[in-house]
């Protein structure tokens, strides 16, 4: 049993080493050799766990998702839907150093996913999960007062847009600004009214 635990932990350490290389040098430099050097291992040791760079990168990308899901899973979903939605959605924004680094790594992976089918699968799963989460929160906050699908798309765009702004202009898109924009957007949901259009 200890060997299994050590192997799992070592894989996580290698994923974190890959993130450090990506943050410092860019995703194109996250080769098996460079990640092994960053982790203080031989190439052979790393290849014992990840036979190819693609396998390593897919695992490292999934580790970002698992960390976020772990934080969300630790939150209490009970309570007022508006306040609960705010707590959960703020966890998705890069409001501190750890989440800022996750955000930069994630954006590097999603850019690469445009041309890498293996990474694209992870990116699409995450996209679908976030879109579904946005729909649930919109429905919980506003119910039949809004066009849920449209407002889910709007909330999804707000979350994604804030993440991109934080990565590209962190001196402007500060944690306080990100929080303010999200809170303001959620505050609008309960007051929105739309006529249901017959199609």
N, C-alpha and C positions, 0 to 999 in steps of 0.2 A: 504493500500500500504506500509507504513513503516514496518509493520510486515513481509511482503514478502521480502523486501530488507534486513531486519535484519536476516531473516532465511538464505538467500543466503550467506550473509557475514559470518554468524556463521559457516556455512558448510565449507567455505573457511578457516576460522580460525582453524577449526578442522583438515582439511587436512594439514595445515601448522604445527599443533601440532604433527600430525602423522609423518611428515617429520623430525621434530626435534628428536622425539623418535628414528626413524630409523637411523638418522645420529649419534646419541649419543650411542644407545644401540643395534642397529641391527633390521632388519625387524621383526624377531621372537618375539621381545618385544613390537611390536605395537598392543597390545591388546586393547580392548575397555576400560578396567580399566586404563591402563597406559596412553592412549591418553587422556582420560577424566581428569586424574590427571594433565597431562602436560598442558591442556587447562584451568585448574581451574574450572572444572565442575564435577557434580556428574555423576555416571554411568548412572543413569536414564535419565538425560538431554541429554547425548550423544545418548543413545539408542532411544530417541524420534526422532532423525534425521537419525541415522544409526542403523538399528535393529540388524545387525550382523557385526563382524569384517570384513568379506569378502566384505560387502557393503561399509564399510568405506575405505578399502584398494583400491577397484576399483575406488572410487571417488577420493581418494588422488592421485592415478596414473594418472587418467584423468586430474587432476588439473595441473600436470607437463606439459602435452601436451598442455593444454589451455594456460598456461603462455608462452610457446614457440611460439605457433600460434599467440598469441597476439603481441609479439615482431615482428614476421615476417610480420603480417598484418599492422604494423605501418611503414614499410619500403616502400619507393617509388620504384616500379618495373621498372620505365622508365630509359632509358639511355643505355649506352654501355653494351651489354650482359655479357662480361667478368667482368667488374667492378661491375655490379649488382649482378652477381652470387657470387662474392667474399663477398659482403656485406651481402647477405642472408645466405650464408653457414657459415660465421664466427659467425653468431648468434647461430648456432647449437653447437659451441664448447665452452667448459668451460673456458672462458678467464677471468672471474672475479669471485668473491666470490659467488654471487647469482647463476651463471650458474654452478660453481663447485659443489655447494650443490645439485642443480637440477640433475646434472649428477650422483652423488653418489646415490641419491634416486632412479633415474631411473634405474641404473644398479642393485640395490637391487631388485626392482620390476621385472625387466626382468629375473633375476635369479629365482625368485619365480614363474614367469609365466611358467617356464618349467614344473612345477607340479601342477599349479593352472589354470584350464580352464577359469575362469572368468578374471583373469589378462592376460592370454594368448591372449584373444580377443583384448584387448587394445594394447598389445605389437605388435601383428600382424598388426593391423590397422596402427600403427605408422611406423612399418617397411615398409609397402607398400607405405605409404605417402612419406617417405624419399626416397625410391627407385624411385618413380615417379618424385619427385623433382630433383633428381640427373639426371634422364633421360632428363628432360626438359632443365636443364642447360647445359648438354653436347650437346644436339641438338642445343641450342641457340648459344653456343660458337663455336662449330666445324662443325655443320651441317653434310653434306655428306662426309666430309673429314675423318671421323672415323667410326668404327663399334660402333654405338651408344649404343647398348645393353651391349657390353663388357665394354665400357668406363663408362657407368652408373654404372655397377657393381663395377668397380675399384674405382670410386669416392665415392660410398656408403661405400666401404670397408675402404677407407681413413678416412672418417668422423667417422665411428664406431670405427676404430682402434685408432684414436687420442683420442677419448673419453675414451676408455678403458685405454690407456697409461696414460692419465691425472689422472685417478682415482687410478691407481696402482702405478705409479711412478711420482707424481706431481713435485718432485724436479728435475726430468729430463725433463719431458714433460711439460715445462713451457708454459705460454701463448704465449711468443715470438716464441718458437719452434713450437707450434701448428699452429700459424699464418704462419710461414715461410714454413712449409710443405704443408699446403693447398694452399698457393699462388704459390709455385713451381709446385704443381700438376696442378693447373688451367692453369698455363703458358704453360704447355706441350700440352694441348688439341688442341689449334689452329694449332700447328705444326705437329701433328700426321698424318701419311698417312698409310692407309691399303688398300691392294687389296681386293676387294670383292670376296670372294670365292664362287664358284658355288657348290651347294650341290644337 
